[in-house]
Amino acid sequence: MSYPNIPDVDATISITLEDSVNLLLASVAFEELGLAHIINAEAEKIQYVLGTLENQTPPETPPTIDELLEINQSIDQTLRNVIKNQMLLQFKLEDTLSITTTSTTTTTTTTTEPT
């Protein structure tokens, strides 16, 4: 029976505090961008159902009240989840910004000898 040949990998990562803060801020920005796309998709869903989407031929039969209420409930749930994510991202952003303010605050103490 043979054993697997595992290469010797050095897993050391060298990253500065500034780099990690920038990566965290970029991750917040990309998550916000993703949420914006979700909100836009929900808006287009409403436009499609109502037949008001650009370059769309209106549906032959308009949606019923029950269908509209069902779509409304679906969109409501999606937007609730987006809002929850927004709140978490706000906490992440505030925590990230507090890292930058605490790491850049320094104090200097000088002592003088009596002459």
LOKE-698451 format. One record per residue: residue number from 1; x negated, y negated, z of N, C-alpha, C in turn. Coordinates in steps of 0.001 Angstrom, whole numbers, plus 500000, padded with zeros to 6 digits. Each point is the difference from the previous one (the first is absolute). Layout:
BEGIN
SITE  i  n_X  n_Y  n_Z  ca_X  ca_Y  ca_Z  c_X  c_Y  c_Z
SITE  NUM  X  Y  Z  X  Y  Z  X  Y  Z
...
END
This chain:
BEGIN
SITE  i  n_X  n_Y  n_Z  ca_X  ca_Y  ca_Z  c_X  c_Y  c_Z
SITE  1  499155  501169  500000  500845  498831  500000  499107  498764  500000
SITE  2  500327  499054  499155  499188  498793  499927  500709  498848  500699
SITE  3  499195  499080  500448  500532  498823  500677  499999  498819  499036
SITE  4  500923  499083  500193  500024  498847  499091  498756  499144  500185
SITE  5  499580  499409  498927  498849  499114  500027  500505  498567  500156
SITE  6  499856  499449  501192  500479  498648  500294  498811  499056  499937
SITE  7  500066  499018  499126  498861  499071  499893  499886  499130  501246
SITE  8  498792  499553  500255  499753  499112  501128  500433  498585  499597
SITE  9  501091  499534  500589  500555  498694  499650  499831  499066  501180
SITE  10  499453  498838  499725  499862  498979  501038  501269  499154  499985
SITE  11  500801  500101  501039  501292  499312  500052  499913  498625  500650
SITE  12  498817  499459  500095  499825  498690  500609  500508  498920  499052
SITE  13  500849  499146  500534  500540  498889  499222  499546  498716  500670
SITE  14  499428  499134  499209  499541  498725  500529  500942  498913  499504
SITE  15  500782  499447  500921  500956  498958  499638  499982  498946  501099
SITE  16  500011  498764  499594  499950  498908  500978  501409  499679  500493
SITE  17  500059  499214  501054  501293  499565  500528  500741  499174  498960
SITE  18  499280  499130  499312  500625  499167  498966  500574  500863  498874
SITE  19  499260  501034  499604  500491  500903  498957  501267  500720  500446
SITE  20  500016  500460  501244  501181  500727  500474  501215  499083  500100
SITE  21  499793  498760  500420  501110  499030  500064  500529  499735  498594
SITE  22  499086  499819  499045  500429  499758  498618  500760  501197  499437
SITE  23  499571  501204  500321  500719  501188  499538  501393  500085  500617
SITE  24  500111  499655  501280  501310  500000  500654  500926  498953  499385
SITE  25  499468  498821  499725  500815  498951  499375  500429  500414  498596
SITE  26  499106  500633  499266  500353  500477  498659  501070  501080  500075
SITE  27  499921  500871  501010  501018  501044  500120  501368  499409  500302
SITE  28  500043  498944  500820  501265  499317  500276  500543  499386  498710
SITE  29  499130  499375  499236  500432  499361  498754  500556  501031  499013
SITE  30  499338  501142  499870  500477  501025  499067  501322  500616  500466
SITE  31  500147  500167  501310  501278  500511  500509  501121  498997  499752
SITE  32  499701  498714  500173  500995  498959  499719  500386  500015  498523
SITE  33  499019  500189  499134  500275  500072  498569  500911  501186  499681
SITE  34  499737  501124  500627  500849  501175  499801  501429  499755  500462
SITE  35  500153  499340  501139  501341  499690  500502  500718  499021  499072
SITE  36  499258  499075  499418  500605  499057  499050  500533  500746  498777
SITE  37  499268  501000  499551  500466  500799  498861  501272  500776  500358
SITE  38  500072  500495  501224  501197  500726  500438  501204  499057  500024
SITE  39  499808  498797  500532  501097  499023  500044  500454  499658  498583
SITE  40  499058  499808  499101  500347  499690  498609  500764  501155  499360
SITE  41  499602  501227  500283  500700  501157  499444  501437  500079  500507
SITE  42  500209  499653  501250  501355  500007  500548  500856  498921  499337
SITE  43  499398  498847  499724  500732  498934  499310  500373  500442  498589
SITE  44  499084  500665  499311  500295  500481  498653  501058  501105  500018
SITE  45  500034  500766  501080  501038  501030  500131  501384  499347  500040
SITE  46  500124  498922  500764  501281  499279  500070  500354  499424  498632
SITE  47  499012  499384  499339  500247  499417  498685  500421  501077  498994
SITE  48  499392  501163  500079  500343  501075  499070  501449  500452  500205
SITE  49  500371  500183  501245  501358  500462  500302  501038  498968  499553
SITE  50  499681  498737  500173  500941  498951  499618  499937  499678  498505
SITE  51  498981  500526  499327  499864  499761  498568  499410  498648  499672
SITE  52  499284  499412  500932  499426  498674  499776  498494  500036  499781
SITE  53  499427  501178  499866  498571  500132  499760  499679  499544  498586
SITE  54  498890  499313  499824  499617  499486  498683  499913  501130  498980
SITE  55  500476  499726  498793  499960  500955  498877  500755  501295  500292
SITE  56  500986  499930  500857  500806  501179  500337  501400  499794  499464
SITE  57  500516  501041  499396  501398  499920  499596  500848  500319  501216
SITE  58  501013  499211  500249  500839  500236  501178  500638  501390  499949
SITE  59  500217  500614  501167  500630  501323  500012  501414  499936  499419
SITE  60  500409  501111  499379  501337  500040  499387  501092  499822  501041
SITE  61  499809  500671  501139  500970  499834  501087  499270  499378  501190
SITE  62  500554  498968  500560  499337  499370  501147  499990  500949  501203
SITE  63  499027  499834  500892  499954  500873  501177  501204  499766  500906
SITE  64  500406  501062  500659  501115  499882  500949  499507  499379  501294
SITE  65  500945  499615  500820  499649  499418  501299  499224  501021  500828
SITE  66  500419  501258  499970  499300  501036  500771  498565  500168  499516
SITE  67  499798  499947  498688  498640  500112  499460  499148  498806  500419
SITE  68  500587  498821  499960  499270  498797  500418  499634  500059  501474
SITE  69  500937  500487  500825  499718  500119  501429  498905  501034  500263
SITE  70  499995  501082  499240  498972  501031  500155  498620  499451  499623
SITE  71  499943  499261  498912  498734  499395  499570  499556  498956  501017
SITE  72  500941  499225  500493  499686  498993  501006  499408  500643  501249
SITE  73  500572  501114  500429  499498  500693  501185  498584  500528  499761
SITE  74  499751  500526  498811  498669  500501  499655  498967  498869  500024
SITE  75  500349  498877  499410  499090  498855  499954  499798  499423  501394
SITE  76  501062  499971  500791  499907  499513  501372  499003  500830  500798
SITE  77  500062  501321  499867  499086  500881  500731  498559  499793  499539
SITE  78  499813  499845  498706  498655  499772  499476  499430  498686  500514
SITE  79  500804  498949  499976  499519  498697  500475  499737  500009  501505
SITE  80  500780  500770  500751  499727  500143  501437  498622  500622  500216
SITE  81  499677  501021  499195  498689  500644  500115  498882  499048  499582
SITE  82  500258  499178  499003  499008  499004  499584  499757  499015  501135
SITE  83  501061  499560  500658  499864  499049  501110  499200  500619  501141
SITE  84  500251  501270  500298  499227  500679  501049  498518  500022  499644
SITE  85  499703  500292  498746  498608  499984  499561  499407  498604  500090
SITE  86  500796  498994  499678  499534  498617  500088  499603  499653  501440
SITE  87  500791  500468  500950  499693  499728  501399  498682  500662  500399
SITE  88  499803  501240  499583  498745  500685  500312  498810  499305  499341
SITE  89  500196  499538  498769  498923  499282  499323  499686  498676  500692
SITE  90  501016  499358  500535  499771  498755  500734  499125  500267  501230
SITE  91  500289  501087  500718  499172  500369  501158  498573  500307  499567
SITE  92  499872  500727  498902  498676  500353  499484  499222  498741  499616
SITE  93  500683  499061  499355  499354  498751  499602  499570  499197  501219
SITE  94  500880  499875  500980  499672  499241  501209  498826  500638  500736
SITE  95  500001  501318  500106  498889  500692  500669  498695  499803  499234
SITE  96  500077  500057  498685  498803  499804  499182  499470  498580  500146
SITE  97  500898  499036  499983  499563  498609  500155  499438  499745  501391
SITE  98  500498  500700  501012  499451  499812  501348  498588  500571  500083
SITE  99  499687  500985  499190  498631  500529  499955  499053  498922  499501
SITE  100  500414  499281  498978  499119  498990  499418  499809  498821  500937
SITE  101  501023  499631  500771  499845  498848  500889  499181  500363  501229
SITE  102  500152  501226  500501  499231  500371  501185  498545  500264  499651
SITE  103  499739  500467  498793  498611  500290  499644  499230  498755  499600
SITE  104  500684  498941  499631  499292  498788  499590  499876  498996  501128
SITE  105  500649  500251  501119  499911  499089  501132  498763  500359  500810
SITE  106  499067  499072  500092  498801  500220  500796  499777  498801  500896
SITE  107  499323  500242  501084  499676  498900  500901  498489  499947  500161
SITE  108  499496  498825  500184  498570  499809  500182  499777  499386  501375
SITE  109  499120  500627  500756  499669  499494  501318  498528  499601  500001
SITE  110  499740  498817  500434  498610  499539  500061  499677  499676  501439
SITE  111  498794  500326  500369  499556  499661  501353  498794  499094  499882
SITE  112  499902  499099  500903  498869  499087  500001  499262  500159  501316
SITE  113  498711  499959  499895  499194  500105  501212  499813  498618  500601
SITE  114  500024  499928  501300  499794  498686  500632  498579  499487  499716
SITE  115  499864  498748  499750  498677  499423  499738  499488  499175  501136
END
